Amino acid sequence: MRGVRKAFGAVRALAGVDLAVCAGEVHGLIGENGAGKSTLMKVLSGAHRPDAGEIALGGRPYAPAGPAAARAAGVAMIYQELALAPHLSVEENIFLGRERSRFGFRRRRRDAVRGVLASLGHSELDPDAPVSSLGIGLRQVVEIARALTARPSVVIMDEPTSSLSAEDAEALFAVVRRLRERDLAVIYISHFLEEVTRICDVYTVLRDGRAVASGRVAETDTAALAEKMVGRTLDEMYPRTPHTPGAPALTVRALRGARLPAGVGFSVRRGEILGIAGLVGAGRSETVRAVFGLERAAGGELEGPGGRSVPAAAQTPRRALAMRLDLLSENRKTEGLAGGLSISANVTLSALRRHTRAGFIRPGRERRAAQRQCRALGIRCRDVSDPAVSLSGGNQQKVALARLLHHGADVLLLDEPTRGIDVGSKAEIYRLIRQLAAGGKAIVVVSSYLPELLGICDTLAVMHRGRMSAVRPVAAWSEQRVMLFAASGRDAADTRIRTGG
Amino acid sequence: MRPARQPAGRFRFFPFRLRGGLGPVIGLVFVVLLFAVLGPAPFSSLYNAKTIVTQTVIVGIGALGMTFVIVSGGIDLSVGSLVALSTVVTAVALNALTGSGGAAGPAAPLLAALAGIAVCAACGFLSGLITARLRVVSFIVTLGMMQIARGLAKWLGREQTVMTPVNWLQKAMLVDPEPGWLLLAPGVWLMLGLLALVAVVLKYTVFGRHVFAIGSNAQTARLCGVNVPGRRIAVFALGGAFAGMAGVMQYANLTVGDPTAAAGMELDVIAAVVIGGGSLSGGEGSAAGSIVGALIMAVLRNGCNMLGAPNYVQEILIGAIIVCAVLIDRLRNPRTV
């Protein structure tokens, strides 16, 4: 690949990427969330067309018209969300869409299935077993087998271990090595550095849509890679509003979920902004969602602003709201907002009783309260009775925040508060978060964008595979140190990446 | 970055939402005008108008209950069976009350009707309980309830119609009511009263807001502390109670309890809600819209009869109207899939 560019509207996802992948090698592609890894692979697999640049495959120019053309040309993509039909059998899934028939009857190709499964080291898999009966690790094997039956020359794996247990991941590495032995080129996308150093031969680091470093894995180490993944200047987006932490508002002890988190404890005080950093799949969202009762906790204890301890397993959103906690969902569309309802209905939903008398809503009162919040947050709308979906992404996010402010909780759990919104709205939300902290609220911010956390938070903790680092003042962290813990679970408190501060 | 400008003092009749409110009314005016032009003279008479309104009552009351269910994102297929069950329970209770005490007081029909409504509310409660607590989709639960309620009705009625002594309930659906100063049948007044009640509950109460929120996005509702299962159960119980009231009116119409009555009526009821702007994906619908939807279907049936058009023409027309109503709605808001 040479000089590949891709922009979505004003957002430049790829700004001229060069990448060379050879047959018989596993090429690790690493980078932070949003660095452009997935976009690059979508260009390769034909899902997106590049705006500029050229790609060659086996010496010939390669410009797939779509995913089907890419598959035909020999590029197989294995997505992080598995795309199998659970009710069909292993064989049916492997040949789905490419069935061969005789007089309209489907022909069995059990031998072909057995062959490809054996080549992956899984000859024990029954071609007739329904996919729903397989564990997630074996489903991935089926997915890879499906890709291999198209006889590809390049296999792309996008975060293949993100939903696997350690054991399944180990089995997957064996499969990847077999692919290399078959002289295939494997592009392995991951943000788990220890995986890359274990199974990849060559690495390329993407940052802000550019390939900033590449080389042989054998000649580098995890810490050096972490340094290459960050290395960005801090934006001037984070105005400091002075605020001083007060009494503890929320204390979480030994919180465990069904899978994630795996024993997490932290405390946040009034007037403090605590950031939780980490990579996708580390269990950050699961942690705040379990605190709020949106996901059932398996164990742990929560102590709210009232000073009363409750078992985390009994938490529900209603109880959390009564404890004066509130949560901003990372997923605005499916959870954060009722898009079809009016702006005012969304703003007042969690504290509607404030505008009622004997169960009857007082429309004038509700309307004025919604208008007050819209003015306070600078939400640009024609009328508060318009449906929430009629607003832009940034304004929708402010409506969701307006609901938290209207409810007036003491502890705000903000999950990806600036996801998918424009830069201007981001700056406004940062300013708002700081003002809220100055006003005495305790705030927990989960974000995948590290500079943002370093910019607005007072204290920061990092998560890696369900575990949390110590909570430290933000000045004690550097981007490199955060990235090292996020990607490897190693805390570099005493190693060479010490910050003087 | 100016704050949102608000038109000061502008009177808004529907503070919640006006969108989609007018379409069904235009449809109703259109079909009325169509038959007034095409049809024979009797269509345009006052008596016929009263007939149409009276014919709307049973489906209309059922549709008001269904509006709660559909706005909350559910569906209730048991309405037709519940109507039949209600006629039978009402008739059986009436016979029990008059039979044992000898002369029936004026209270007996009322108690019998309440018994019919209560049984249907209980059935709805059960459907809601299973839907909300055990998380089985309402389509399946109420499909089962449809069979169960029909079976209960046949069991209670010993597989035949239940005759009852003459009583005032049987006059509730007369097109020319007694006494004459009522102008419209008592059943029509009941429907109008319930219409006002449901409209107010949906628009101006916390319960109504929660029903909309659950239908629009149940996850958001949960996030905001709404008791989603509790509200869902209440919604189905209400739907059952309304089906029970529709059943009492059906009893008034038939003057007997009939376990085979109202077969397939749930589809008319659902059609009324959908024609009236209800969305089967939840979060949309209104009481007035559902009544207008029921009226549109009653006008079509009546007008076709007056024209002497065969039954199948009505069926084709009503089918086309249902699809068109939803299609127009989709064209207006393409965002919903």
Chai-1 contact restraints between the chains, C-beta under 6 A:
chainA,res_idxA,chainB,res_idxB,connection_type,confidence,min_distance_angstrom,max_distance_angstrom,comment,restraint_id
A,P317,B,R222,contact,1.0,0.0,6.0,A-B,restraint_1
A,P317,B,L223,contact,1.0,0.0,6.0,A-B,restraint_2
A,P317,B,G225,contact,1.0,0.0,6.0,A-B,restraint_3
A,R318,B,G225,contact,1.0,0.0,6.0,A-B,restraint_4
A,L321,B,G225,contact,1.0,0.0,6.0,A-B,restraint_5
A,E335,B,Q219,contact,1.0,0.0,6.0,A-B,restraint_6
A,E335,B,T220,contact,1.0,0.0,6.0,A-B,restraint_7
A,A338,B,A213,contact,1.0,0.0,6.0,A-B,restraint_8
A,A338,B,S216,contact,1.0,0.0,6.0,A-B,restraint_9
A,A338,B,N217,contact,1.0,0.0,6.0,A-B,restraint_10
A,A338,B,T220,contact,1.0,0.0,6.0,A-B,restraint_11
A,G340,B,S216,contact,1.0,0.0,6.0,A-B,restraint_12
A,G340,B,G283,contact,1.0,0.0,6.0,A-B,restraint_13
A,L341,B,S216,contact,1.0,0.0,6.0,A-B,restraint_14
A,L349,B,A213,contact,1.0,0.0,6.0,A-B,restraint_15
A,L349,B,C224,contact,1.0,0.0,6.0,A-B,restraint_16
A,S350,B,C224,contact,1.0,0.0,6.0,A-B,restraint_17
A,S350,B,G225,contact,1.0,0.0,6.0,A-B,restraint_18
A,L352,B,V206,contact,1.0,0.0,6.0,A-B,restraint_19
A,T356,B,V206,contact,1.0,0.0,6.0,A-B,restraint_20
A,G359,B,T205,contact,1.0,0.0,6.0,A-B,restraint_21
A,G359,B,V206,contact,1.0,0.0,6.0,A-B,restraint_22
A,F360,B,Y204,contact,1.0,0.0,6.0,A-B,restraint_23
A,F360,B,T205,contact,1.0,0.0,6.0,A-B,restraint_24
A,I361,B,Y204,contact,1.0,0.0,6.0,A-B,restraint_25
A,P363,B,P15,contact,1.0,0.0,6.0,A-B,restraint_26
A,Q371,B,Q6,contact,1.0,0.0,6.0,A-B,restraint_27
A,C374,B,A4,contact,1.0,0.0,6.0,A-B,restraint_28
A,R375,B,P3,contact,1.0,0.0,6.0,A-B,restraint_29
A,G378,B,M1,contact,1.0,0.0,6.0,A-B,restraint_30
A,C381,B,A4,contact,1.0,0.0,6.0,A-B,restraint_31
